[in-house]
């Protein structure tokens, strides 16, 4: 992978394949997209359903961002009393 290359979640990049500087690899098999190809990238990326894979909520969940934020707050709340790391 080159500087600032991105491999999206749930993407399989074949051995020996390289992501060019600033480009995005997405899908299985990986497709390569330059940064100015948002619509073409989104057509592949949307099917991967990032919110479901990472947060456990389908993209079409009502109040998606509120639910994600609430879940993260609850899970990170266990660290409320933590002090500086030593």
LUMGUZA-520752 format. One record per residue: x, y, z of N, C-alpha, C in turn. Coordinates in steps of 0.05 Angstrom, whole numbers, plus 32768, in hexadecimal, padded with zeros to 4 digits. Layout:
<rs>
XYZXYZXYZ;...
</rs>
This chain:
<rs>
80117FE98000800080008000801280198000;8009802D7FF2801880467FF0800E805A8005;801D8070800780168085801B7FF9808E8015;7FEA8090802B7FCF809A802A7FBC80898019;7FC3807080147FB1805D80077F9E8052801C;7F86804C80157F72804280287F678027801F;7F65801480317F587FFB802C7F3F7FFB803E;7F287FFB80327F0E7FFD80407F097FE38050;7EFB7FE580657EF17FCF80757EE37FBB8063;7EE77FA180687EDA7F8B80597EE47F8B803C;7EFD7F9280387F097F91801E7F207F7E801D;7F227F6E80097F387F5B80067F4A7F657FEF;7F627F6C7FF77F767F757FE47F877F5D7FDD;7F887F557FC47F987F3D7FBD7FB67F417FC3;7FC47F2B7FCA7FE17F2D7FCF7FEF7F3B7FB8;80017F4C7FBE80117F5A7FA980037F727F9D;7FE97F767FA37FDB7F8D7F987FE27FA67FA9;7FE47FBC7F9C7FEC7FD57FA97FD67FEA7FA5;7FD17FFA7FBA7FBE80107FB87FCE80297FB3;7FC980367F9C7FD9804E7F967FD580657FAB;7FE880777FAB7FE7808E7FBD7FCC809C7FBB;7FBE809E7FD37FA580AD7FD47F8D809E7FC9;7F9080867FC07F7980777FB57F6C80667FCA;7F55805A7FC37F45804A7FD67F40802F7FC9;7F4580197FD97F3E7FFE7FD17F257FF77FDF;7F117FEB7FD17EF87FE57FDD7EEB7FCD7FD0;7EE07FBB7FE07ED17FA47FD57EE27F8B7FD4;7ED47F757FCD7EE17F5B7FC97ED77F4F7FB0;7EE97F4C7F9C7F057F557F9C7F077F737F9D;7F1E7F7C7FA77F227F997FAA7F217FA77F8E;7F137FBD7F8E7F137FD07F777F227FE97F81;7F317FF57F6F7F41800D7F767F3380267F6B;7F31803A7F7C7F2480537F757F36806B7F7B;7F38807E7F687F4680977F6F7F3380A77F81;7F3E80BA7F907F2D80C97FA37F1780D97F97;7F1880DF7F7D7F0380F07F717EEC80DF7F66;7EEC80C57F6A7ED780B37F607EC380AB7F76;7EB980BF7F847EA780B97F9B7E8F80A87F94;7E8180AF7F7E7E6980A07F777E6F80837F71;7E84807E7F627E8B80627F5B7E9480537F74;7EA380607F867EAB80547F9F7E93804E7FB0;7E8180617FB37E69805D7FC37E5880467FBA;7E5780417FA07E47802B7F957E5180107FA1;7E6B800E7FA57E777FF57FB17E767FF77FCF;7E7D800E7FDA7E8080117FF77E65800E8005;7E4F80187FFA7E35801680077E2D7FFA800D;7E337FE77FFB7E2C7FCB7FFF7E3B7FBE8017;7E527FC9801E7E627FBE80347E567FC5804F;7E447FD880507E357FE080687E477FE48081;7E587FF8807F7E6B7FFF80947E5E800180AF;7E46800F80B27E3A801180CD7E337FF680D9;7E2B7FE380C97E247FC980D37E3D7FBA80DC;7E527FBB80CB7E6B7FAC80D17E797FB780E9;7E787FD180ED7E887FDE81037E777FE2811C;7E5E7FEB81197E4E7FF381307E377FE08136;7E317FCE81247E1B7FBB81287DFF7FC68121;7DFE7FDC81137DE57FE8810A7DE57FEA80EC;7DCF7FE180E07DCC7FE380C37DCB800080BB;7DD4800680A37DD5802280997DB9802F809A;7DA4801F80977D89802A80967D7C802C80B1;7D8A802780C77D7F802980E27D76804680E7;7D5D804980F17D54806480F87D678070810E;7D6C808A810C7D7D809881207D99808A8122;7DA48082810C7DBD8073810B7DD48081811C;7DD9809A81167DF080A781247DEA80A98142;7DD280AF814A7DCB80B081667DD080958174;7DC8808081677DCC806581727DE9805E8174;7DF88065815F7E15805F81607E22806F8176;7E1C808881787E288099818D7E20808F81A9;7E07808781AD7DFE807D81C77E0D806381CE;7E10805181BB7E1E803881C07E3C803D81C7;7E49804F81B87E65805581BE7E68806281D9;7E55807481E07E56808281FA7E53806D8211;7E41805B820D7E3D804682227E5680358225;7E61802D82107E79801C82117E92802A821B;7E95804382147EAC8052821D7EA8805D823A;7E8F805C82447E898066825E7E9880578274;7EA0803E826F7EAF802F82837EC9803C828A;7ED2804E82797EEC805B827D7EE98077828B;7ED1807D82937ECB8097829F7EDF809F82B5;7EE6808D82C67EF7809382DD7F15808E82D8;7F1C808682C07F38808182BA7F49809982BE;7F61809582C77F7580AA82C97F8980A882B3;7F9E80B882B47FB380B7829F7FC0809C829F;7FC8809382877FD7807A82847FF3807E8290;7FFC8069829C8017806B82A8802A8058829A;
</rs>
